[in-house]
Amino acid sequence: MYGWIWRNLPGNTLVRSLIALVLALVVIYLLFSYVFPWAEPMMPFNDVTVDDGQGATGR
């Protein structure tokens, strides 16, 4: 897939590198701005199984 993208980018190696960097930054921005906030409520990060510190003795 990455080879296909690289071959289809216009320009020489420098231009291709800059375009690839911009594309990667756009993907990262979209992930952090839209995908991760959308998926965060569905993640089990707040489902903890630790009790209130009483331990097994129940004191």
C-alpha positions in Angstrom: 0.0 0.0 0.0 2.7 2.5 0.9 4.6 1.7 -2.2 1.5 2.4 -4.3 1.1 5.7 -2.5 4.8 6.6 -3.1 4.7 5.7 -6.8 1.5 7.8 -7.4 2.8 10.9 -5.6 3.9 13.6 -8.1 7.4 15.2 -8.1 10.9 14.2 -7.3 12.0 12.5 -4.0 12.0 15.8 -2.0 8.5 16.8 -3.1 7.2 13.3 -2.5 8.7 13.3 1.0 7.1 16.6 1.8 3.7 15.4 0.5 4.0 12.2 2.4 4.8 14.1 5.6 1.8 16.4 5.1 -0.4 13.3 4.4 0.8 11.7 7.6 0.2 14.8 9.6 -3.3 15.1 8.2 -4.0 11.5 9.2 -2.7 12.1 12.7 -4.8 15.2 13.1 -7.9 13.5 11.9 -7.3 10.6 14.3 -6.8 12.8 17.3 -9.6 15.3 16.4 -12.4 12.9 15.3 -11.7 9.2 15.6 -10.2 9.0 19.1 -12.8 11.2 20.8 -15.6 9.3 19.1 -14.1 5.9 20.2 -13.1 7.0 23.7 -16.6 6.5 25.4 -16.6 2.9 24.0 -13.2 2.0 25.6 -13.1 0.2 28.9 -10.6 2.6 30.5 -12.9 3.5 33.4 -14.0 0.0 34.1 -11.7 -0.7 36.9 -11.9 -3.8 39.2 -10.0 -2.3 42.1 -12.0 -2.0 45.3 -11.9 1.0 47.7 -8.6 -0.1 49.4 -10.2 -2.5 51.9 -8.6 -5.5 50.4 -9.8 -9.0 51.0 -10.0 -8.7 54.8 -12.9 -6.2 54.7 -11.6 -4.2 57.8 
